[in-house]
């Protein structure tokens, strides 16, 4: 069986393909996992091609076309996020079959992590789906209704991995959250709630349990103005339980139903709470081009201002609660003033930007934020 990850940018290994590898190995099949286009492979029995975001469709089509030419008599299956959200467009790739959604037969299997020996974290789902119905989110289409899949996850932790990465989209919204968090604490490994936690569901009891875990960051989201009081309350509870505010990262959606000044207000709120705001630019679920969408409330110059501010005023795309940055944002009377930049400021932070480039995309960035904020 040939498992193909197209040549798009991806921070994480292809979890679905690694589960398929285990499934076929249990059936007695041999598997190859490759990235991109490889012409030096023996003829397989089946080719599986995965996909990621809809705007990363071109490498997917290239991979299907390449392996179709290379193995014209072999059936090619195409699955993943893009294939599920845009199945008709995905069919234009020439794949023999486009699979939508999950494959239930592989859900409970330990991925074949030996195929990616340099990776050090066990990625898993303890639950699927989400109790929310946010208009910008693809989870209902990808995963269906909320489902508390498991009450134990130890069998999905690969021996030798030093961390557990949960891809649950709203684990606190599922009935199994408590035994899972207790088990994570007993394992003693580093824990990453990669998709974030629902601030509206953080109770004092949950905060106490979360504080027992080894975490580099706790992520939440501030997508709408009405969520503000819940985010503030969650920060207070997490902080009261002993989780440092510098470890709390809040995704801040913009270019959706908000206005630039609304985005500024939320960013200022988070800065004054002492947590890091991570701006997340909205992109429609079925977009075929990245960063092409423009909300009726924004213009392209304003979007460019945010992008530039993230590079120059912030760190690794985020706005940590630097004292100077908090003062600047808090004192601004409007969006334009808040996100304007002076040349002197650019020069002063050049060394920081070079360091940021070194840390960007790694798990060490919050450690760097801590040191920079302290200095």
Backbone torsions as a table, in degrees:
resi	resn	phi	psi	omega
1	UNK	NA	129.8	179.7
2	UNK	-103.1	122.8	-179.3
3	UNK	-109.7	120.9	-171.1
4	UNK	-118.7	123.9	168.3
5	UNK	-102.0	116.3	179.8
6	UNK	-59.6	164.4	-173.4
7	UNK	-86.8	59.0	172.2
8	UNK	-106.6	169.6	178.4
9	UNK	-72.8	131.1	177.7
10	UNK	-149.0	129.3	179.6
11	UNK	-82.1	-20.8	-172.9
12	UNK	-123.2	154.6	176.9
13	UNK	-64.1	158.8	-178.6
14	UNK	-76.6	93.0	-172.7
15	UNK	-58.2	-44.1	-179.0
16	UNK	-60.6	-42.1	178.9
17	UNK	-65.8	-37.6	-179.9
18	UNK	-67.9	-32.7	174.0
19	UNK	-69.9	-39.8	176.3
20	UNK	-61.9	-35.8	178.0
21	UNK	-60.5	-45.5	178.4
22	UNK	-62.3	-44.7	-179.9
23	UNK	-56.3	-46.2	-177.5
24	UNK	-74.4	-33.4	175.7
25	UNK	-62.5	-38.9	177.9
26	UNK	-64.7	-23.2	177.5
27	UNK	-89.9	0.1	178.3
28	UNK	92.7	8.4	-178.9
29	UNK	-87.2	154.2	170.2
30	UNK	-91.4	149.3	-179.1
31	UNK	-131.4	147.6	169.3
32	UNK	-124.3	133.6	173.9
33	UNK	-111.1	123.7	-179.3
34	UNK	-131.8	158.9	174.7
35	UNK	-117.8	129.8	177.9
36	UNK	77.6	-147.3	-172.9
37	UNK	-104.8	119.9	-179.1
38	UNK	-126.3	122.2	-177.9
39	UNK	-97.5	1.1	-173.3
40	UNK	-107.2	36.4	-175.1
41	UNK	-111.4	148.4	173.7
42	UNK	-71.3	162.9	-179.1
43	UNK	-69.3	122.2	-179.6
44	UNK	-88.7	172.4	174.3
45	UNK	-81.9	-34.5	-178.9
46	UNK	-147.4	149.2	173.4
47	UNK	-117.2	127.8	172.6
48	UNK	-109.1	127.1	176.1
49	UNK	-117.6	129.5	178.1
50	UNK	-97.7	174.2	179.0
51	UNK	-146.9	159.8	-178.3
52	UNK	-118.9	-127.0	-176.3
53	UNK	-69.6	154.6	-175.5
54	UNK	-61.7	-34.1	-178.7
55	UNK	-75.4	-5.8	175.1
56	UNK	-101.6	36.8	-174.3
57	UNK	-78.1	-27.5	-174.7
58	UNK	-61.0	-48.1	176.9
59	UNK	-60.7	-28.5	177.6
60	UNK	-66.8	-48.0	178.3
61	UNK	-62.0	-39.5	178.9
62	UNK	-62.0	-42.0	-179.2
63	UNK	-66.0	-44.5	179.6
64	UNK	-61.8	-46.5	-179.0
65	UNK	-62.1	-41.8	-177.9
66	UNK	-62.9	-49.6	-175.8
67	UNK	-76.0	-21.5	173.4
68	UNK	-68.9	-40.5	175.8
69	UNK	-68.8	-40.3	-176.3
70	UNK	-69.5	-38.6	-178.5
71	UNK	-129.3	74.4	-172.7
72	UNK	-64.1	-20.6	-177.8
73	UNK	-100.5	7.2	-176.6
74	UNK	-104.6	136.2	-179.4
75	UNK	-75.1	135.1	-179.7
76	UNK	-114.4	123.6	175.8
77	UNK	-102.4	136.2	176.9
78	UNK	-119.4	127.1	179.1
79	UNK	-139.1	-170.6	178.7
80	UNK	106.7	-169.4	-173.1
81	UNK	-66.3	-53.6	-179.9
82	UNK	-58.4	-43.7	-178.7
83	UNK	-63.3	-32.7	-179.6
84	UNK	-78.1	-40.9	-176.2
85	UNK	-79.7	-31.9	-178.8
86	UNK	-131.4	64.6	-174.7
87	UNK	-63.5	-35.4	180.0
88	UNK	-66.8	-42.7	177.5
89	UNK	-66.5	-39.8	179.6
90	UNK	-62.9	-32.6	179.3
91	UNK	-62.7	-25.7	178.5
92	UNK	-66.9	-12.6	178.7
93	UNK	-67.4	-21.8	-175.8
94	UNK	98.0	3.4	177.3
95	UNK	-61.7	146.3	179.4
96	UNK	-70.6	-32.9	179.2
97	UNK	-147.8	133.6	175.8
98	UNK	-105.1	120.4	-178.1
99	UNK	-97.2	132.6	178.6
100	UNK	-104.7	139.4	173.3
101	UNK	77.2	-157.3	-175.7
102	UNK	-85.2	164.6	171.6
103	UNK	-113.0	104.3	-172.3
104	UNK	-60.3	-28.7	-175.8
105	UNK	-70.9	-14.7	-179.2
106	UNK	-110.5	-3.2	-171.9
107	UNK	-57.0	-41.0	-173.8
108	UNK	-92.9	8.8	-174.0
109	UNK	-90.3	146.1	172.8
110	UNK	-73.4	121.7	-179.7
111	UNK	-59.4	155.4	178.8
112	UNK	-81.9	76.0	-174.9
113	UNK	-66.8	-17.7	177.9
114	UNK	-63.8	-18.7	178.3
115	UNK	-75.2	-14.7	176.1
116	UNK	-129.3	71.3	-170.6
117	UNK	-63.5	-20.5	-179.6
118	UNK	-84.1	-7.5	179.9
119	UNK	-85.3	141.6	-171.2
120	UNK	-121.9	13.8	-177.6
121	UNK	-131.1	139.4	178.0
122	UNK	-87.5	110.0	177.8
123	UNK	-88.3	133.2	-178.0
124	UNK	-155.6	165.6	172.5
125	UNK	-117.1	123.2	170.4
126	UNK	-92.9	-16.7	178.5
127	UNK	-151.0	163.5	177.1
128	UNK	-127.7	158.6	175.5
129	UNK	76.8	-176.0	-176.6
130	UNK	-152.7	144.8	179.4
131	UNK	-76.3	-15.2	179.9
132	UNK	-86.8	164.8	177.0
133	UNK	-132.5	58.6	-178.5
134	UNK	-69.0	135.2	-175.9
135	UNK	-66.0	-21.9	-176.9
136	UNK	-91.1	-1.9	-166.5
137	UNK	-104.1	141.9	-179.2
138	UNK	-95.2	-5.4	-172.8
139	UNK	-56.6	-45.0	179.6
140	UNK	-57.7	-35.6	179.2
141	UNK	-75.5	-34.0	-176.3
142	UNK	-82.3	-36.4	-169.7
143	UNK	-121.2	-14.7	-179.1
144	UNK	82.3	-161.8	-176.6
145	UNK	-69.8	164.1	179.4
146	UNK	-56.3	140.2	-177.0
147	UNK	-148.9	112.6	176.3
148	UNK	-78.1	91.4	-170.9
149	UNK	-64.3	-44.7	-168.5
150	UNK	-140.2	153.0	171.0
151	UNK	-109.3	0.5	174.8
152	UNK	-146.3	144.5	-177.2
153	UNK	-128.2	3.4	-175.9
154	UNK	-58.8	-33.2	-178.7
155	UNK	-71.9	-11.1	178.0
156	UNK	-101.2	4.2	178.0
157	UNK	-95.2	118.1	-174.3
158	UNK	-76.9	132.9	178.8
159	UNK	-56.9	131.3	179.9
160	UNK	97.7	-18.5	176.1
161	UNK	-73.9	140.4	-177.2
162	UNK	-99.0	-2.8	-179.2
163	UNK	-148.0	158.0	177.8
164	UNK	-117.6	125.9	-177.5
165	UNK	-114.7	109.2	-179.4
166	UNK	-91.3	127.0	177.9
167	UNK	-99.9	14.7	176.5
168	UNK	-58.3	136.9	-177.1
169	UNK	-85.1	-20.0	173.0
170	UNK	-161.6	72.1	-174.2
171	UNK	-64.9	-32.3	-179.8
172	UNK	-69.8	-16.6	178.1
173	UNK	-88.0	0.7	178.8
174	UNK	-110.4	152.2	-173.4
175	UNK	-67.1	-15.0	-174.9
176	UNK	-93.4	9.7	-172.5
177	UNK	-61.7	-39.4	-172.6
178	UNK	-69.0	-50.5	178.1
179	UNK	-63.0	-32.4	178.9
180	UNK	-66.5	-46.3	-179.1
181	UNK	-66.6	-38.2	176.2
182	UNK	-61.8	-40.5	-179.8
183	UNK	-68.6	-39.4	177.0
184	UNK	-60.2	-40.6	178.5
185	UNK	-63.8	-39.6	-178.4
186	UNK	-69.9	-29.1	179.3
187	UNK	-68.9	-31.1	178.1
188	UNK	75.4	10.4	179.8
189	UNK	-90.9	161.7	174.8
190	UNK	-66.2	137.8	-175.7
191	UNK	-119.1	135.5	177.6
192	UNK	-128.0	108.3	172.1
193	UNK	-81.7	84.3	-164.3
194	UNK	-64.1	-35.0	-178.1
195	UNK	-89.9	1.1	176.4
196	UNK	92.2	167.5	179.2
197	UNK	-116.0	147.6	-177.9
198	UNK	-78.9	111.3	-176.6
199	UNK	-59.6	-29.6	-177.6
200	UNK	-68.7	-16.4	-175.9
201	UNK	-106.8	0.1	-177.5
202	UNK	-77.0	112.4	176.6
203	UNK	-102.5	172.1	176.3
204	UNK	-60.5	-40.3	-179.1
205	UNK	-65.9	-42.1	178.0
206	UNK	-63.3	-44.0	-179.0
207	UNK	-59.4	-40.9	178.4
208	UNK	-62.4	-41.2	179.2
209	UNK	-69.1	-41.2	179.0
210	UNK	-62.9	-34.1	-178.7
211	UNK	-67.6	-18.5	178.5
212	UNK	-79.0	-12.6	-175.5
213	UNK	-86.8	154.1	171.1
214	UNK	-85.5	106.8	-178.2
215	UNK	-131.8	147.7	171.8
216	UNK	-89.5	-27.3	179.1
217	UNK	-157.5	156.1	170.3
218	UNK	-117.8	121.7	-176.7
219	UNK	-104.7	140.1	173.1
220	UNK	-138.0	-175.1	-179.0
221	UNK	-136.7	145.7	175.9
222	UNK	-127.5	82.6	-171.7
223	UNK	-89.8	-30.4	-177.0
224	UNK	-131.5	153.9	177.9
225	UNK	-55.7	-37.2	-176.6
226	UNK	-66.0	-14.8	-179.0
227	UNK	-83.9	-12.2	-174.9
228	UNK	-49.3	-51.0	-180.0
229	UNK	-61.0	-33.6	178.7
230	UNK	-69.8	-40.1	178.2
231	UNK	-63.5	-46.2	179.8
232	UNK	-60.0	-44.5	179.6
233	UNK	-64.4	-40.6	179.3
234	UNK	-64.3	-41.5	178.3
235	UNK	-60.9	-44.4	179.6
236	UNK	-62.0	-41.4	-178.9
237	UNK	-69.1	-43.1	178.9
238	UNK	-64.8	-44.0	178.4
239	UNK	-63.3	-42.2	178.9
240	UNK	-63.2	-27.4	178.9
241	UNK	-82.5	-6.4	176.8
242	UNK	109.7	4.6	177.6
243	UNK	-85.9	118.5	-178.4
244	UNK	-60.2	140.2	-178.9
245	UNK	-63.2	-29.0	179.8
246	UNK	-64.9	-17.4	178.8
247	UNK	-89.5	-3.1	-177.9
248	UNK	-95.7	123.2	-179.8
249	UNK	-116.7	130.2	-177.1
250	UNK	-119.8	115.2	175.5
251	UNK	-67.4	131.1	-175.2
252	UNK	-120.9	100.9	-176.5
253	UNK	-70.0	137.1	175.3
254	UNK	-143.8	166.7	-175.9
255	UNK	68.0	31.0	178.6
256	UNK	-116.9	-104.8	176.0
257	UNK	-100.0	-0.5	-178.2
258	UNK	-83.6	172.9	171.0
259	UNK	-113.5	164.6	176.9
260	UNK	-56.0	-41.4	-179.6
261	UNK	-69.0	-32.3	174.6
262	UNK	-65.4	-41.6	176.7
263	UNK	-60.2	-42.1	177.8
264	UNK	-61.3	-45.0	-179.1
265	UNK	-58.8	-44.2	179.4
266	UNK	-65.9	-39.5	178.6
267	UNK	-63.7	-41.2	178.4
268	UNK	-65.4	-41.8	177.6
269	UNK	-56.6	-46.7	-177.5
270	UNK	-67.9	-39.7	178.6
271	UNK	-60.7	-41.6	-178.9
272	UNK	-75.8	-17.6	171.9
273	UNK	-79.0	-11.7	179.3
274	UNK	83.2	20.8	179.5
275	UNK	-115.5	170.2	-178.2
276	UNK	-92.3	130.6	174.4
277	UNK	-96.4	127.4	177.4
278	UNK	-114.2	100.9	-178.5
279	UNK	-62.7	134.2	178.0
280	UNK	-122.8	111.9	-178.8
281	UNK	-77.3	127.1	-179.4
282	UNK	-67.0	138.5	174.6
283	UNK	-135.4	129.7	178.8
284	UNK	-57.4	149.8	-175.5
285	UNK	-58.3	-30.8	-174.0
286	UNK	-109.1	22.4	-179.0
287	UNK	-67.1	134.3	177.2
288	UNK	-99.1	-3.8	177.8
289	UNK	-133.6	130.0	-179.3
290	UNK	-72.6	140.0	176.8
291	UNK	57.8	32.5	177.3
292	UNK	-95.0	-22.1	-175.1
293	UNK	-74.8	135.3	177.4
294	UNK	-126.8	116.2	178.5
295	UNK	-65.8	150.3	176.4
296	UNK	-61.0	-19.5	-176.9
297	UNK	-94.3	-4.2	-177.8
298	UNK	-121.4	160.4	167.7
299	UNK	-124.4	168.6	-172.7
300	UNK	-66.3	-32.9	177.6
301	UNK	-63.0	-39.5	179.4
302	UNK	-67.2	-39.5	176.9
303	UNK	-64.5	-37.3	176.8
304	UNK	-66.4	-35.0	177.1
305	UNK	-61.2	-43.9	178.8
306	UNK	-63.5	-44.4	-179.4
307	UNK	-60.4	-43.9	179.9
308	UNK	-67.0	-41.3	180.0
309	UNK	-63.6	-37.2	178.3
310	UNK	-62.0	-36.5	-179.8
311	UNK	-75.7	-39.6	-168.7
312	UNK	-99.2	-50.2	-177.8
313	UNK	-82.6	-29.4	-176.5
314	UNK	-97.1	-160.6	178.8
315	UNK	-140.9	123.3	178.1
316	UNK	52.5	39.6	176.5
317	UNK	85.0	-1.0	-177.4
318	UNK	-116.5	166.9	175.4
319	UNK	-113.8	89.5	176.8
320	UNK	-70.6	162.1	-177.6
321	UNK	-80.2	54.4	170.7
322	UNK	-58.5	142.0	-178.3
323	UNK	-59.5	-44.7	-178.7
324	UNK	-65.9	-38.7	-179.5
325	UNK	-69.2	-39.8	177.7
326	UNK	-61.7	-43.6	179.2
327	UNK	-62.2	-44.7	-178.4
328	UNK	-62.1	-47.7	-178.4
329	UNK	-66.7	-40.4	-177.1
330	UNK	-68.1	-36.1	-177.3
331	UNK	-79.7	-15.1	-176.2
332	UNK	-69.9	141.4	179.8
333	UNK	-91.5	-15.6	-179.7
334	UNK	-156.9	174.2	-177.1
335	UNK	-58.8	-47.2	-175.1
336	UNK	-60.4	-42.7	-179.6
337	UNK	-69.3	-38.7	-177.9
338	UNK	-62.9	-39.5	-173.3
339	UNK	-106.7	16.7	172.1
340	UNK	-79.0	154.4	-177.1
341	UNK	-134.3	144.5	177.0
342	UNK	-102.8	152.7	179.1
343	UNK	-61.7	-36.9	-179.7
344	UNK	-61.1	-40.4	178.8
345	UNK	-64.1	-37.3	178.9
346	UNK	-64.0	-42.9	-178.7
347	UNK	-66.1	-41.3	-176.1
348	UNK	-62.3	-32.1	-175.4
349	UNK	-99.6	10.3	-176.4
350	UNK	-59.5	-43.6	179.5
351	UNK	-62.8	-38.7	177.8
352	UNK	-64.6	-38.5	-179.1
353	UNK	-66.1	-36.2	177.8
354	UNK	-64.3	-41.1	176.8
355	UNK	-65.2	-40.2	-179.7
356	UNK	-60.7	-40.3	180.0
357	UNK	-62.0	-31.6	-179.4
358	UNK	-72.0	-33.5	-177.5
359	UNK	-92.5	-17.6	-171.5
360	UNK	-55.1	135.2	177.0
361	UNK	80.3	6.5	178.9
362	UNK	-112.9	169.4	179.0
363	UNK	-80.8	1.1	-179.5
364	UNK	-91.0	-0.1	-171.3
365	UNK	-67.6	-33.4	179.1
366	UNK	-70.7	-31.9	174.2
367	UNK	-63.0	-40.0	177.8
368	UNK	-66.4	-41.4	177.4
369	UNK	-58.2	-42.4	-179.9
370	UNK	-59.9	-46.6	-178.5
371	UNK	-66.8	-42.5	-179.1
372	UNK	-65.0	-40.0	-179.5
373	UNK	-66.9	-38.6	-179.3
374	UNK	-66.5	-29.8	-177.8
375	UNK	-85.9	NA	NA
